[in-house]
Amino acid sequence: MSNVIQSVDVGSPADRAKIQSGDRLLAVNGNEILDVLDYQYYTYNRKLRLTLETKDGTRRLVRIRKDEGEELGLNFETYLMDKAKSCANHCIFCFVDQLPQGMRSTLYFKDDDARLSFLMGNYITLTNLTQRELQRIIDLKISPLNLSIHSTDPELRNFLLGNPRGGETLGWVKRFAAAGIQMNCQIVACPGINDGPALDRTMKDLSRLYPAVASVSIVPVGLTQFRDGLYPLQPYTAEQAEAVVRQVEEYGAVCKMERGSVIFFCSDEFYLLAGRPLPEDPYYEGYPQLENGVGMLRLLMTELEDAILEYRDETFAPEPFSIATGRSAAPFLRQCIQRAQEVWPQVRGMVYPIENDFFGHTIVVAGLVTGHDLVRQLHGKELGSRLLVPVNMLRHGEDVFLDDMTLQQASEALGVPLVPVNQDGKELLCAMLGAAAL
């Protein structure tokens, strides 16, 4: 059962109250506990009354005093105390539908879970939530939420999501705003479908909900070569990308003047596709949409500049190195090397853009480069003493590429150490200079 206690942290308030593994947590202060949101919300206070059921079915009441916000110390079978909710949509642009067969099973799971939106930053569409669950977001003040909007035209959103509830649930966005729930939104833009006039409408509708709708990212649809039987979509051309960037920047300027915030931001990929320079650091207003690739490269350069300024008087003797990345970011990383060379002329580095043979050449981001593509394209190349790779090429928290090739296997195949580098300008400079830490 989801609310059965698996373990109790030693020394925690629950441990001091003699709560045992195997007990079931039924309620806190009279409120039924169904999942992690109920648990975290109702255990925040200093004084708690826990209704428990022991293994033999006996119910007991346990009183606990603790610091406000202190963890109670109970652990359950799953983090959510429940199964993750799967997506109920059939989006015309769904990336999971574009995966080939034979990859690890977890890659095919489509999550659309409001709890993960609040706790982990995942983006959700709201279409698989019951009225009770939607109302609970308001009742428990679950904020901020990350929402996939795509369009505020109800019929168009129905079409984009492949779900008749798409338009219906837009009404809850207004209700959340009225209740003070903060929302960060995203729009996956598809050429000729939800850009142009449709995007104008969406931006105008969402801007009316500011500051509850705090930020909105616009990202280009990602298309692999595995689209047989799927809705016919085309990738953005440079001209189309330029039009979207111009449209978003012009409306953002209006929002800045009228509301004090740009609100709407194109992802870095849109700028790279359009061949336009990235906006400067102040434009991004604290980078609220980094997880959607908005301003990541500008922030990287800003951090790099700060690190150079701090350590420009240090002496280094770096060995030659190389960087592997997706095609879109390669020119930017060459600029980073050139900037370091202005201070330390002895820096020698090569940037190798990896063509995505696995998913198709329309995929140009580093996070979808596979180990086999990396090894095949860099075999025999001059790589220097080490090969730097962005950490987002690897499975989160592990040393494994998307196609299950390990970092060690790639290193052995190429004959050089592979050094994962976080999305951090100081860490990148460190890696280029061959310094363990600055």
N, C-alpha and C positions, 0 to 999 in steps of 0.2 A: 504494500500500500504506500502511496506517495507520502503520507504523513507519519510513517513509522520512523522513529529515531534510530539511525544506524550507529552513531557514536556521539560522545559528549567530550568537548575539549576540556582537558585537564586544567583545573583552576578557574574555569569560567563560572559565571553566575549559575548556569544550569548544573554544573558539577557540584557547586557548593550547596545547591538545593537538593542534591541526591537524586537527580533525574537519571534514569537508566536507559541504556540502549535497549531497543525492543518495545519501549513505551510508544504509544501513539499520541501525537499532539492534536487535540480536537478543537480547542478554542483558546483564545487569549483575551482576557477581560470581557468574556462573553461573546466575542466575535469568532465565528467559524473560520478555521484556517484551511483553505483549499489549495494554496500554492505559495510560491516564494514571495509574491507581492503582498498577500495577506500577512505572511509571516514577518517580513521586514517592516511593514507599516505598523502592525499592532505590537511588535516587540520593541519599538523605539523608546517608549516611555520608561520612567524610573520605576514605577510600581506596576507589577504584572501579577495577574491571576491566571495560571495555566490549568486548563482542564485536560487531564491525561487519562489514557486507558492503558492499563498494564496488560501483560501477555495473557493473564487469566481472565481478562474482560472486566476487571474491577476499575471503576472510575475514581479518580482522586483529584483534589484541588491543591495546587502548589502555589505558594505566594513567593515572589522574588522581588528584591530591591536591588537596583543597579544604577550605574550612571546613565544619564539620558544619552541615547545613541550607542551605548556599549553593546557589543555583540552578545547575544544570549549564550552562544556556544553549542548549539545543536546542529548536527549534520544529518542530512537525509540521503536517501538512495541516489537521487539526482538533484542537481542544483536548483532546478525549477520546481522540485517536489511534484513533478508531473512530466509528461512527454511534451516535447516541443511541438507547437502547432505547425502543421504543414500548410503550404499555400493552396488556396482554393481557386486561383486564377489560371488563365491560359493566355498569358501576355504574348502579344505578337513579337516581342523583342526578347523574350526570356532567354537568358544565356544558358541556363541548365538544359533547356531543350536542344541547344546547339552543341552539346558535348557528344563525342563519339562513344561507342560502346566499349566496355572493357576497362574503364577507369575504376578507381576505388569507390565503393558504394556510397560513402558519405558525400561525395561530390554531386550526387543526383538528388539529394534531399533539398527540397525547396522550403525554407522556413519563412513564416510570416507571423511571428509571435510577438504580441504587444509587450510581453514581459521582457523579451530580449531587446526590444527597442529601447526601453527605459534602462535596463541593466547593462546592456552591451553595446548600445548604439546602432543596432540593426534597423533597417528601414522596413516599414510595414505598410500595407494598403488598407487595413481595417475591414476587408471584405469577409473575413472568416470569423469575426467576433459576434457573439450574441449581444442582444440589447443589454443584458446584465453586465457583460464584460465591458461594453462601451461605457455604460453608466459608471462602472467601477473606476474607470480612469479618472472621471470627474470626482467621484466620492473620495477616492484615496489621494487625489491631487498628484497623479502619476505624471511627472514632468521633469525634464523635457521629453517629448516624443519625437521620433524621426519618422516622417511620413513620405511614402512614395505617392506623389499626386499625379504627375504626368499631364493632366489636363483638368481644368475645372468645368469644362463642358460635359454635362452628365452623359450624353450619348457617346461622345468621343471617348470618355474614360471607360465606359462600358466596353467599347470596341477595343481599346488599347489593352485592357485587362482581360478581355474575353470572359467577362463576368457581369451579369445584370445588376449586381449589387454595387458595381463601381461608382455609378452616379449617385445611388441612394446614400452611400456612406459619406459623400462629400458634405452632407448636412451636419455630420458630427464634427467636422473641422471647425465650423462656425460655433458649434456648441462648446467645443473645447476652448476656443478663443474667448468666448464669453465667460467661461469658468476660470480663466487665468492660466490655462495649460499652455506652456511654451512649446512651440513646434519648430523643428528644422525640417525643411521639405526638399525633395529632389524631383527633377523632371528628366526622364530619359527621352531625349529628342530624337525623333525619327523624321528623315527628310520628307517634306511635303505632307506630313500627317499632323503632327502636333507642334510644328514650328510656325513661323509666319503669323498670320492673323490669329490662329489658335493659341500660339504662345503669348501674343499680346493680351488676349482675354485672360489667360491663366495668370499672367503677371499682375494685371490690374485687379483681378479678384483677390489674389493672395496679398497684395500690398494693402488692401483695405483692412486686413486682419493684423497688420503690424501694430504693436510689437509682439503680439502672441505668436504670429508667424515671424520668427526672428531672422531667418535666412533661408534662401532657396538656391540650390545648385542646379545648373543645367549641364547635362553630360551627353555626349553623342552616343547613339546606339552602338553596341559592340556586336559585330557579326563574324561568325566563324565560317569555315567552308562546309560545315555539317548542317545544312539547312534544307535538305530534301523534305518536301511535304509541308514546309512552314510558310508563313505569310511572306510574300516577296518584298524584301526590304533591300535598300542599297546603302552603302556607307556614304558619309558626307564627303563631298568634293571640297577642294580648297575654297572655291567660290561660295559654296553653300555654308561652309563653316564661318567664313568671313561675314556673311550676311547675319548669321545667328549672333556672333560676337558683337557686331555693330548694334543689332536690335536690342540685345540685353544691356549693353553699356549705355545706350541712349536712354532706355527706360530707367536704368539704375541711377543715372544722373538726375532724372526727375524725382525719383524717390529720395535721393540724398538731399535735394533742395527742399522737398515738401515734408519729409518724415525724418530726416537726419541720418538715414542709413541707405546704402546702396540696395540692400536686401537681396538682390539677384546677382549671382556670380556664375560665369561660365567656367567649366573645368579647364585645367591646363591643356588637356588634350584638344579642346576646341581651338585654343590659341596656337598650338603647334600645328594642327591641321590647316589653319588659316595662314600660317607663316607670319603671325603677328607677334611682336614682343610682349612679354608678360607685363601686366600692370606692376607698378612699384608697391613696396611693402604697405604703405598706409591705406591703399585701396581696399585691402582685404579685411580691414576692421577686426583684427585679432584672429583671423583665420577660423571662422566657425564651421567651415565645410571641408576641412582637411581630409576627412575620411572619404570624401567623394572626389578627391584629386583636385581640389580647388586651392590653388596657391602653394602647393607642395614644393614646386620648383623655386618659386620666389622666396619662400621661407628658407629653403636649403641654401640659396645664394646669400641671403641676409645673414644666416648663421655662419656661413663660410667667411663672409667679410668680417664679422665680429671676431672670429677666431684668428684670422690673419692679422687684424689690428692688435689683438692681444699678444700675439707671439711673433710678430714680424722681426723682432731683434734676436730671436733664437737662431742657432745654427743647426742645420740638419744635413745629413749626407744620405739622401734617400736612394735606394736602388730602383731601377726601372720597374714599372708596373703596368697593368692593363685593367680596363674596366669593361665589363659586359653589361649591356642594358638593352631595352627595347628600342626600336627604330626611332620612336618619337622623341625620346629624351636624349639621344646621343649628341646632337649639336649642343645642347645645354651643358652636358657634362664636359664636353671639350672646352667650353667657356670656363668651367670651373678649374680645369687644369691650367689653362692659359692665365687665369687670374693668379693662381699659386705661383706660376713661373715668373710673374712680374716681381715677386718678392724673393723667391728662391729659384734662380735660373737653372739650377742643377736638377730640378724636378723633370722627370722623363716618364710620360705616360701615354698610352694609346687607348682610344675608346673604340670598342667593337659593337656596332649595332647588330643585334641578332634578328634575322628574319624568322617570323613565326611559321615554319613549315608545318607544324603540328595542327594548329587551329586555322591557318590560312594567313596570307599576307595582309589582310585587312586588319588584323590584330597587331597593334604596334606598341603596346605597353609592356613594361618589364615584368609586371606581376604575372603574366601568362606565358612567359618563356619557359620551355621545358628543358630538363637536363640533357635530353638526347639532342635537341636542336643546338644547345649551347656547345656540347662536345663536338658534334659533327662539323659545325661551322668554324670552330676555333682550333681544331686539330691541325697541328703543323704551323700555326701562326706564332709570331713573336709575342710572347706574353709577359716577358720580364720575370721578376722574382716572385710575383704573386698576381692573382687575378681577383679583382674586387667585383662583387656582385651585390645588387641591392637585396636586402633581407626579404623583401616581399616576393622574390622569386621562390622562396621556400615556404613550405607549409608552416603555419603559425606555430611558433615555439619549437620547431623541429628542424633537422638538417636534411630535409627531403624536398626535392622538386615536385612540381605538379604531376609529373609522370612516374613518380616513385623512385627515380634515380636519387641516390644519396649524394650529399656533398663530398663524401670521401671517394665514392666511385667516380664522380666527375673529376676530382683532383687527380686521382690515379690515372685516369684516361688522358688528361692533358699534361701531366707531369709537373704541375705547379700547385702550390697551396691556393685554395679558394677562400677568400676572406669575405664573409657576409658583412655588409655595412648598413646600419640603420639609416632611416630618412632623417639625417641630422648633419648639418653642415660642418660642425666641429669634428664629428666622427669621420666624415669623409676626408677632411683635411688631414686628420691624424693618419688615416689609412694611406693617403697619397704620400705623406712624408715618411711613412714607415715607422712612426712613433707609436708606442703602445698607448700612451696617454699624454696629452699636453697639459 
